[in-house]
Amino acid sequence: MATTLALSGAARAAADGTRDDSGQLMFPGGFAAIAGLQQVTVPNLASPLAYDRERVYLIVNGQLSSVEVSTDFRFAYDATTFRVKARVACAVPDPAKSIRKLTITGSGSGDGGTEPLSATVRAQAAPAAKTPPKRI
């Protein structure tokens, strides 16, 4: 079930600023609040995205990321400064297409005498029929 609505700043302003024939705001508490969603503004997002925020994954590219530590910058305060540079992406899986079970067999120790690693993936079956959306 969707808990969050991500949309660009322009789309959010347009939705929240919608007015009826008498000039009153149609969604005084915000467009997403009508559906019980939390709004998140994402610059340059092409189309709005409703998602479950408990199933969002952050992927960090370790080869393009670094952490630098410096005690010189804050020496007078007896503190340490960290500079973190990272190349990241996020993913929101489609429940009907995401992996449901991953089985890994073999030891993979690399000593030449053991069974090599192999993986078996079983995906969730596609839903039989889509239910119509609830009207609010």
C-alpha positions as CSV (number, residue, x, y, z in Angstrom):
1,M,0.0,0.0,0.0
2,A,1.4,3.4,-0.9
3,T,2.4,5.7,2.0
4,T,4.3,8.4,0.1
5,L,3.7,10.6,-2.9
6,A,6.9,11.9,-4.7
7,L,6.4,14.6,-7.3
8,S,8.3,17.6,-8.6
9,G,8.0,21.0,-7.1
10,A,6.0,22.3,-10.0
11,A,3.6,19.4,-9.9
12,R,3.1,19.7,-6.2
13,A,2.4,23.5,-6.4
14,A,-0.1,22.8,-9.3
15,A,-1.9,20.1,-7.4
16,D,-2.0,22.0,-4.0
17,G,-3.0,25.2,-5.7
18,T,-6.0,23.7,-7.6
19,R,-9.1,25.9,-7.0
20,D,-12.8,25.3,-7.5
21,D,-15.2,27.5,-9.4
22,S,-15.6,29.9,-6.5
23,G,-11.9,30.4,-6.1
24,Q,-11.4,28.3,-3.0
25,L,-8.6,25.8,-2.6
26,M,-9.8,22.3,-3.4
27,F,-7.1,20.7,-1.1
28,P,-6.5,23.2,1.8
29,G,-4.3,20.6,3.6
30,G,-2.5,19.6,0.4
31,F,-3.3,17.2,-2.3
32,A,-1.5,14.1,-0.8
33,A,-3.2,14.7,2.6
34,I,-6.6,13.9,1.0
35,A,-5.4,10.4,0.2
36,G,-3.4,10.0,3.5
37,L,0.0,10.2,1.8
38,Q,3.1,12.0,2.9
39,Q,4.4,14.4,0.2
40,V,8.1,14.4,-0.9
41,T,9.4,16.9,-3.4
42,V,11.9,15.5,-5.9
43,P,13.4,18.0,-8.3
44,N,13.0,17.1,-12.0
45,L,10.8,14.1,-11.4
46,A,9.1,13.5,-14.7
47,S,5.9,11.9,-13.4
48,P,4.5,11.5,-9.9
49,L,5.3,8.3,-8.0
50,A,3.2,6.8,-5.2
51,Y,5.2,4.2,-3.2
52,D,5.5,2.4,0.1
53,R,8.4,4.1,2.0
54,E,9.2,0.9,3.9
55,R,10.3,-0.8,0.7
56,V,12.7,1.8,-0.7
57,Y,16.3,0.7,-1.1
58,L,19.4,2.9,-1.2
59,I,22.2,1.6,-3.4
60,V,25.7,2.9,-2.8
61,N,28.4,2.5,-5.5
62,G,31.4,1.6,-3.3
63,Q,33.9,2.2,-6.1
64,L,32.8,5.8,-6.6
65,S,32.3,6.6,-2.9
66,S,34.8,7.7,-0.2
67,V,35.0,8.9,3.4
68,E,37.8,11.3,4.4
69,V,38.7,11.9,8.0
70,S,40.4,15.1,9.2
71,T,41.4,16.1,12.8
72,D,43.1,19.3,11.6
73,F,40.0,21.3,10.6
74,R,38.4,21.1,14.1
75,F,41.6,20.8,16.1
76,A,40.7,23.7,18.4
77,Y,37.4,21.9,19.4
78,D,39.0,18.5,19.9
79,A,36.7,17.1,17.2
80,T,36.9,15.1,14.0
81,T,35.5,16.1,10.6
82,F,34.2,13.5,8.1
83,R,33.7,14.3,4.4
84,V,31.5,11.7,2.7
85,K,31.3,11.6,-1.1
86,A,29.0,8.9,-2.5
87,R,27.3,8.0,-5.8
88,V,23.9,6.6,-4.8
89,A,20.6,5.5,-6.4
90,C,17.3,4.4,-5.0
91,A,15.0,1.6,-6.0
92,V,11.3,1.0,-5.3
93,P,10.6,-2.6,-6.3
94,D,7.4,-3.7,-8.1
95,P,6.0,-6.3,-5.7
96,A,4.7,-8.4,-8.6
97,K,8.1,-8.6,-10.2
98,S,10.5,-8.7,-7.2
99,I,12.4,-11.7,-5.9
100,R,10.6,-13.6,-3.2
101,K,13.2,-16.4,-2.5
102,L,16.9,-16.6,-3.1
103,T,18.7,-19.9,-2.4
104,I,22.5,-20.0,-2.5
105,T,24.2,-23.5,-2.5
106,G,27.8,-24.5,-2.3
107,S,30.6,-23.3,-0.1
108,G,32.4,-21.0,-2.6
109,S,35.6,-21.2,-0.6
110,G,37.7,-21.2,-3.8
111,D,40.0,-24.1,-2.7
112,G,39.2,-26.0,-5.9
113,G,37.8,-29.0,-4.2
114,T,34.4,-27.7,-3.2
115,E,31.2,-27.2,-5.0
116,P,30.9,-23.8,-6.8
117,L,28.3,-21.3,-5.8
118,S,25.0,-21.4,-7.6
119,A,21.8,-19.4,-7.0
120,T,18.2,-20.2,-7.6
121,V,15.7,-17.4,-7.8
122,R,11.9,-17.8,-7.5
123,A,9.7,-14.8,-8.3
124,Q,6.3,-14.2,-6.9
125,A,3.5,-15.2,-9.3
126,A,1.7,-12.3,-11.0
127,P,-1.6,-11.4,-9.5
128,A,-4.6,-13.1,-11.1
129,A,-6.7,-10.0,-11.5
130,K,-6.2,-6.4,-10.6
131,T,-8.7,-4.9,-8.1
132,P,-10.1,-1.5,-9.0
133,P,-8.8,1.4,-7.1
134,K,-10.8,2.6,-4.1
135,R,-12.6,5.9,-4.6
136,I,-11.9,8.6,-2.0
